[in-house]
Amino acid sequence: MIEIEFSVIEEPSSALKELLEKFQKLHHVKVNIRPMSWKDAWSELLTCALYGKGPDVSHIGSTWSSSLLAMNALRPFSITEINKFGGSNAFHKACWQSCLDDGQTAFALPWEAYTHIILYRRELLQNAHVDEATAFKSAESMERTLIDLQASGVETPLILSIQGDLTGTLHRVSSWVWGAGGDYISPDGRRPLFGQPAALKGMSAFFNLYRFLGPSVRSLSWPEMVNYFFTNDVAVAILGIKESYEWFMRKQTSTELLPEFGAAPMPGVPWVGGDNLVVWKHSLSYDHEQVAVALASFLVDKAAQKEQTEYKNGGFIPTRQDALAALPYPESRLTQAVHRTMELGRPYLGIGLWSKVENQLIMALDQVSQDVIAGEEPVEAVQDNIVPLAQRLERTLS
């Protein structure tokens, strides 16, 4: 019997275990699970790529694909293989784009989506005479909304995660950067663009929103922030879609509570990421390779994505367009905002050096956050931290 290894970040859910049981019976093979943690997964996967040994199939962060591809470690998927599970058009465009190289060859398959949305208390917006339909259409309209909420007496107009969520800051800032017409790096990967006026303007506008954060919410961790929003009179929150569904599904009164909340896509151009599946070039034999491809294809098929979505009640966000209907609350503002976000959103540019650029940007943006919280003007904090990084990377990348 052929045995392959599948590395999964975090412990696999019961739904995933059941799917793997089905796959093993269908193909008469054995799949050995290798759990990883988000803390250590990247370094472990880099070791696999460097030494050419390890799992046959791996669950990875969607932004990691391009860096592993640059190390010549990933096996491409053929058009024939892709067509077997519905073709590229079966997936949301942003999710599929994260799997492609410059030549539009797929070296990964989109497994689970992730993004941020805006949730808000409808009554507080109504009290401030804010029109829900236009409140978050753009960065400018969102700022006006928060000003009106503050003027109406709302003590904490906005809540978002700052402490211990470094990567999340980059993902949220991206909506403002892209919405302002900026970007992070040139298509050839040789020029940083985040030091240019459009990108700096978008970042400054995002960090300018920190003035609407009440002092009591600035030091909250991500889980504390989510709970604080739902249990206090906070008007607006920027939340992850998984966490939003999970909170409503945990509450017995969620059906009654849901109409109290509105939802909207992020202003500008939302970032859409998530998790991908890759097959490694170092699979031991042709048979191992074929089973590995079959497993990755099986897990992104409509039936498998639908099953995981239904089992996790919104804790799993499918990358397939035909599986998104399995999300809970299909007629709610929350789910409508998710659909719209998936249509509007985009991933980061898939270049080999993106992980290096991303890591340095994350640290620089965290310093901007700390400086703004300490009282520095957002424009100055962005200028002081982002421009020097862009200048350093200009020399390195060129």
C-alpha positions as CSV (number, residue, x, y, z in Angstrom):
1,M,0.0,0.0,0.0
2,I,1.3,3.5,-0.9
3,E,1.8,5.8,2.0
4,I,2.1,9.6,1.7
5,E,2.6,12.3,4.2
6,F,0.4,15.4,4.5
7,S,1.6,18.3,6.7
8,V,-1.3,20.3,8.2
9,I,-0.9,23.5,10.2
10,E,-2.8,23.1,13.4
11,E,-4.5,20.0,14.4
12,P,-6.8,18.6,11.7
13,S,-10.5,19.1,12.3
14,S,-12.9,16.1,12.5
15,A,-14.3,17.1,9.1
16,L,-10.8,16.9,7.5
17,K,-10.1,13.6,9.2
18,E,-13.3,12.2,7.8
19,L,-12.4,13.4,4.3
20,L,-9.0,11.8,4.6
21,E,-10.7,8.5,5.6
22,K,-12.8,8.7,2.5
23,F,-9.8,9.4,0.3
24,Q,-7.8,6.5,1.7
25,K,-10.7,4.1,1.1
26,L,-11.3,5.4,-2.4
27,H,-7.6,5.2,-3.5
28,H,-6.5,2.3,-1.3
29,V,-3.7,4.4,0.2
30,K,-2.6,5.6,3.6
31,V,-2.2,9.3,4.4
32,N,0.0,10.1,7.4
33,I,-0.7,13.5,9.0
34,R,2.2,15.6,10.1
35,P,0.9,18.4,12.3
36,M,2.7,21.8,12.3
37,S,2.1,25.0,14.2
38,W,1.7,28.4,12.7
39,K,4.7,29.5,14.8
40,D,7.1,26.9,13.3
41,A,5.5,25.9,10.0
42,W,7.4,28.4,7.8
43,S,10.8,27.4,9.0
44,E,9.9,23.7,8.8
45,L,8.7,24.1,5.2
46,L,11.8,26.0,4.2
47,T,13.9,23.1,5.5
48,C,11.8,20.7,3.3
49,A,12.4,22.9,0.3
50,L,16.2,23.3,1.0
51,Y,16.9,19.6,1.6
52,G,14.3,18.1,-0.8
53,K,12.7,15.8,1.7
54,G,9.6,15.9,3.9
55,P,5.9,15.7,3.3
56,D,4.4,14.9,-0.1
57,V,1.6,17.4,0.3
58,S,1.6,20.5,2.5
59,H,-0.9,23.0,3.8
60,I,0.7,26.4,3.6
61,G,-0.1,30.1,3.9
62,S,-1.1,31.5,0.5
63,T,1.6,34.1,0.6
64,W,4.3,31.4,0.9
65,S,3.7,29.8,-2.5
66,S,5.9,32.2,-4.5
67,S,8.9,31.9,-2.1
68,L,8.8,28.1,-2.2
69,L,8.4,28.2,-6.0
70,A,11.5,30.4,-6.2
71,M,13.4,27.6,-4.5
72,N,12.3,25.2,-7.3
73,A,10.6,23.0,-4.7
74,L,7.0,22.7,-5.9
75,R,5.4,20.5,-8.6
76,P,3.2,22.4,-11.1
77,F,-0.4,21.3,-11.8
78,S,-1.3,20.6,-15.4
79,I,-4.3,22.0,-17.2
80,T,-5.7,18.4,-17.4
81,E,-5.4,18.0,-13.6
82,I,-7.0,21.4,-12.9
83,N,-9.9,20.7,-15.2
84,K,-10.7,17.5,-13.3
85,F,-11.9,19.5,-10.3
86,G,-13.7,22.2,-12.3
87,G,-10.9,24.4,-13.7
88,S,-9.5,27.7,-12.6
89,N,-12.9,29.5,-13.0
90,A,-14.3,27.3,-10.2
91,F,-12.4,29.4,-7.7
92,H,-12.6,33.0,-6.6
93,K,-10.2,35.0,-8.7
94,A,-8.1,36.3,-5.8
95,C,-7.7,32.8,-4.4
96,W,-6.6,31.4,-7.7
97,Q,-4.2,34.2,-8.4
98,S,-2.2,33.4,-5.2
99,C,-1.4,30.0,-6.8
100,L,0.2,31.2,-10.0
101,D,3.7,32.1,-11.1
102,D,4.6,34.9,-13.6
103,G,3.8,32.6,-16.5
104,Q,0.3,31.8,-15.1
105,T,1.2,28.2,-14.2
106,A,-0.4,26.9,-11.0
107,F,2.0,25.6,-8.4
108,A,-0.5,25.4,-5.6
109,L,-4.3,24.9,-5.2
110,P,-6.5,27.3,-3.2
111,W,-7.9,25.5,-0.2
112,E,-9.3,28.0,2.3
113,A,-10.0,31.7,2.0
114,Y,-9.4,34.4,4.6
115,T,-10.0,38.1,4.6
116,H,-11.3,41.0,6.8
117,I,-14.7,42.7,6.7
118,I,-16.3,45.6,8.6
119,L,-19.0,44.8,11.1
120,Y,-21.0,47.6,12.7
121,R,-24.0,48.2,15.0
122,R,-26.8,49.4,12.8
123,E,-28.6,51.3,15.6
124,L,-25.5,53.4,16.4
125,L,-25.1,54.4,12.8
126,Q,-28.8,55.3,12.6
127,N,-28.5,57.4,15.7
128,A,-25.6,59.2,14.1
129,H,-27.7,59.7,10.9
130,V,-25.2,57.7,8.9
131,D,-26.4,56.0,5.7
132,E,-25.4,52.3,5.9
133,A,-25.2,52.0,2.1
134,T,-22.4,54.5,1.8
135,A,-20.8,54.5,5.2
136,F,-17.8,52.3,4.2
137,K,-17.7,52.8,0.5
138,S,-14.2,54.4,0.6
139,A,-11.5,55.4,3.0
140,E,-12.9,58.9,3.0
141,S,-16.5,57.9,3.7
142,M,-15.4,55.5,6.5
143,E,-13.5,58.4,8.2
144,R,-16.6,60.6,7.9
145,T,-18.7,57.8,9.4
146,L,-16.4,57.5,12.4
147,I,-16.4,61.3,12.9
148,D,-20.2,61.3,12.9
149,L,-20.3,58.4,15.3
150,Q,-17.9,60.2,17.7
151,A,-19.9,63.4,17.4
152,S,-23.1,61.5,18.3
153,G,-21.6,60.5,21.6
154,V,-20.2,57.0,20.8
155,E,-17.2,56.6,23.2
156,T,-15.4,53.9,21.1
157,P,-16.3,54.4,17.4
158,L,-13.8,51.8,16.2
159,I,-12.0,48.7,17.3
160,L,-9.3,46.6,15.5
161,S,-6.5,44.4,16.6
162,I,-3.0,45.9,17.3
163,Q,-1.2,43.9,19.9
164,G,0.2,40.6,18.8
165,D,-1.3,40.7,15.3
166,L,1.6,42.0,13.2
167,T,0.6,40.2,10.0
168,G,-3.0,41.3,10.3
169,T,-1.9,45.0,10.3
170,L,-0.4,44.5,6.9
171,H,-3.5,42.8,5.6
172,R,-5.7,45.6,6.8
173,V,-3.5,48.4,5.6
174,S,-3.5,46.9,2.1
175,S,-7.1,47.9,1.5
176,W,-6.1,51.6,2.0
177,V,-2.8,51.3,0.0
178,W,-4.5,49.7,-3.0
179,G,-7.6,51.9,-2.7
180,A,-5.3,55.0,-2.9
181,G,-3.7,53.6,-6.1
182,G,-0.5,52.4,-4.4
183,D,1.2,49.0,-4.3
184,Y,4.0,47.3,-2.5
185,I,6.3,46.0,-5.3
186,S,6.8,46.1,-9.0
187,P,5.6,43.2,-11.1
188,D,9.2,42.1,-11.8
189,G,9.9,42.1,-8.1
190,R,12.9,44.5,-8.5
191,R,11.4,47.8,-7.2
192,P,9.6,48.5,-3.9
193,L,6.6,50.8,-4.5
194,F,5.4,51.3,-0.9
195,G,7.7,54.3,-0.5
196,Q,5.9,56.2,-3.2
197,P,3.3,58.9,-2.5
198,A,0.1,56.9,-3.3
199,A,1.1,54.0,-0.9
200,L,2.2,56.4,1.8
201,K,-1.0,58.3,1.5
202,G,-3.0,55.1,2.0
203,M,-1.0,54.0,5.0
204,S,-1.3,57.4,6.6
205,A,-5.1,57.4,6.1
206,F,-5.3,54.0,7.8
207,F,-3.3,54.9,10.8
208,N,-5.2,58.1,11.1
209,L,-8.1,56.0,12.2
210,Y,-6.3,55.1,15.4
211,R,-7.7,58.3,16.9
212,F,-11.1,56.7,17.0
213,L,-9.8,53.8,19.2
214,G,-10.7,54.2,22.8
215,P,-7.8,53.9,25.2
216,S,-9.3,50.7,26.7
217,V,-9.2,48.8,23.5
218,R,-5.7,49.5,22.2
219,S,-3.9,46.8,24.3
220,L,-6.4,44.0,23.6
221,S,-5.2,40.8,22.0
222,W,-7.0,39.5,18.9
223,P,-9.4,37.2,20.8
224,E,-10.1,39.8,23.5
225,M,-10.8,42.4,20.8
226,V,-13.3,40.2,19.1
227,N,-15.1,39.5,22.3
228,Y,-15.0,43.2,23.4
229,F,-16.7,44.3,20.2
230,F,-19.6,42.0,20.5
231,T,-20.1,42.6,24.3
232,N,-19.7,46.4,24.4
233,D,-21.1,49.4,22.7
234,V,-18.4,49.7,20.1
235,A,-19.8,51.0,16.8
236,V,-17.5,49.6,14.1
237,A,-15.0,46.7,14.0
238,I,-12.5,45.3,11.4
239,L,-12.7,41.6,11.9
240,G,-11.7,38.4,10.2
241,I,-14.5,36.6,8.5
242,K,-13.8,33.2,10.3
243,E,-13.9,34.9,13.7
244,S,-17.1,36.7,12.8
245,Y,-19.0,33.5,11.8
246,E,-17.6,31.6,14.8
247,W,-18.8,34.1,17.3
248,F,-22.4,34.2,15.9
249,M,-22.5,30.4,15.7
250,R,-21.3,30.0,19.3
251,K,-24.2,32.1,20.6
252,Q,-27.6,30.5,21.0
253,T,-29.2,33.9,20.4
254,S,-27.2,34.5,17.2
255,T,-30.3,34.4,15.0
256,E,-31.8,37.2,17.0
257,L,-28.6,39.2,17.3
258,L,-27.5,39.0,13.7
259,P,-30.0,41.6,12.4
260,E,-28.6,44.1,14.9
261,F,-25.3,44.1,13.0
262,G,-24.4,45.3,9.5
263,A,-21.5,44.2,7.5
264,A,-19.5,45.7,4.6
265,P,-16.4,45.0,2.6
266,M,-13.3,46.9,3.5
267,P,-13.0,50.2,1.8
268,G,-10.6,50.4,-1.2
269,V,-9.5,47.0,-2.5
270,P,-9.7,44.2,0.2
271,W,-6.9,41.8,0.7
272,V,-7.9,38.2,0.2
273,G,-5.6,35.4,1.3
274,G,-5.9,32.2,3.1
275,D,-4.3,28.8,2.8
276,N,-3.1,26.7,-0.2
277,L,-2.1,23.2,-0.9
278,V,1.2,22.3,-2.6
279,V,2.7,19.0,-3.9
280,W,6.5,18.8,-3.4
281,K,8.9,17.9,-6.2
282,H,10.7,15.5,-3.9
283,S,7.8,12.9,-3.9
284,L,9.6,9.6,-3.9
285,S,8.2,8.0,-7.0
286,Y,5.7,8.5,-9.8
287,D,3.0,6.6,-7.8
288,H,3.6,8.8,-4.7
289,E,3.4,11.9,-6.9
290,Q,0.1,10.8,-8.5
291,V,-1.4,10.0,-5.1
292,A,-0.2,13.4,-3.7
293,V,-1.8,15.2,-6.7
294,A,-5.0,13.2,-6.2
295,L,-5.2,14.2,-2.5
296,A,-4.7,17.9,-3.2
297,S,-7.3,17.8,-5.9
298,F,-9.7,15.9,-3.7
299,L,-9.5,18.4,-1.0
300,V,-10.3,21.4,-3.2
301,D,-13.2,19.7,-5.0
302,K,-16.7,21.1,-4.4
303,A,-17.9,18.2,-2.3
304,A,-14.9,18.3,0.1
305,Q,-15.0,22.1,0.4
306,K,-18.8,22.1,1.0
307,E,-18.4,19.4,3.7
308,Q,-15.8,21.3,5.6
309,T,-17.8,24.5,5.4
310,E,-20.9,22.9,6.7
311,Y,-19.1,21.1,9.4
312,K,-17.2,24.1,10.8
313,N,-20.2,26.5,10.4
314,G,-18.3,29.4,8.9
315,G,-15.0,28.4,10.5
316,F,-13.9,27.2,7.1
317,I,-14.3,29.7,4.2
318,P,-14.2,27.9,0.8
319,T,-12.2,29.1,-2.1
320,R,-14.6,27.7,-4.6
321,Q,-17.4,29.9,-5.8
322,D,-19.8,26.9,-6.0
323,A,-19.2,26.0,-2.3
324,L,-19.6,29.5,-0.8
325,A,-23.3,28.9,-0.6
326,A,-22.7,26.5,2.2
327,L,-21.8,29.3,4.6
328,P,-24.3,29.9,7.4
329,Y,-26.8,32.8,7.3
330,P,-26.9,32.9,3.5
331,E,-29.3,35.9,3.4
332,S,-27.6,37.9,6.0
333,R,-25.6,41.1,5.6
334,L,-22.6,39.2,6.9
335,T,-22.6,36.6,4.1
336,Q,-23.5,39.2,1.5
337,A,-20.4,41.2,2.5
338,V,-18.3,38.1,2.3
339,H,-19.5,37.4,-1.3
340,R,-18.8,41.0,-2.3
341,T,-15.3,41.0,-0.7
342,M,-14.4,37.8,-2.6
343,E,-15.4,39.5,-5.8
344,L,-13.5,42.8,-5.1
345,G,-10.4,41.5,-3.4
346,R,-6.9,40.7,-4.5
347,P,-3.9,38.8,-3.1
348,Y,-0.3,40.0,-2.9
349,L,1.8,39.9,-6.0
350,G,3.3,36.4,-6.4
351,I,7.1,37.0,-6.6
352,G,9.9,34.9,-5.2
353,L,11.1,37.6,-2.7
354,W,7.7,38.5,-1.4
355,S,8.2,36.8,1.9
356,K,11.4,38.9,2.6
357,V,9.5,42.1,1.7
358,E,6.5,41.1,3.7
359,N,8.4,40.3,6.9
360,Q,10.2,43.6,6.8
361,L,7.0,45.5,6.0
362,I,5.2,43.8,8.9
363,M,7.9,45.0,11.4
364,A,7.9,48.5,10.0
365,L,4.1,48.8,10.2
366,D,4.2,47.5,13.7
367,Q,6.6,50.3,14.6
368,V,4.2,52.8,12.9
369,S,1.4,51.5,15.1
370,Q,3.4,51.9,18.3
371,D,4.5,55.4,17.3
372,V,1.0,56.5,16.5
373,I,-0.3,55.1,19.8
374,A,2.5,57.0,21.5
375,G,1.2,60.3,20.0
376,E,3.2,60.8,16.8
377,E,1.2,62.1,13.8
378,P,0.4,59.2,11.3
379,V,1.9,61.0,8.3
380,E,5.2,61.4,10.2
381,A,5.3,57.9,11.6
382,V,4.7,56.4,8.2
383,Q,7.4,58.7,6.7
384,D,9.9,57.8,9.4
385,N,9.5,54.1,9.2
386,I,8.3,53.2,5.7
387,V,10.5,55.4,3.5
388,P,13.8,54.2,4.9
389,L,12.8,50.6,4.4
390,A,11.8,51.3,0.8
391,Q,15.2,52.9,0.2
392,R,17.0,49.9,1.7
393,L,15.0,47.4,-0.3
394,E,15.5,49.5,-3.5
395,R,19.2,48.8,-3.2
396,T,18.8,45.1,-2.3
397,L,16.2,44.2,-4.9
398,S,17.8,46.0,-7.8
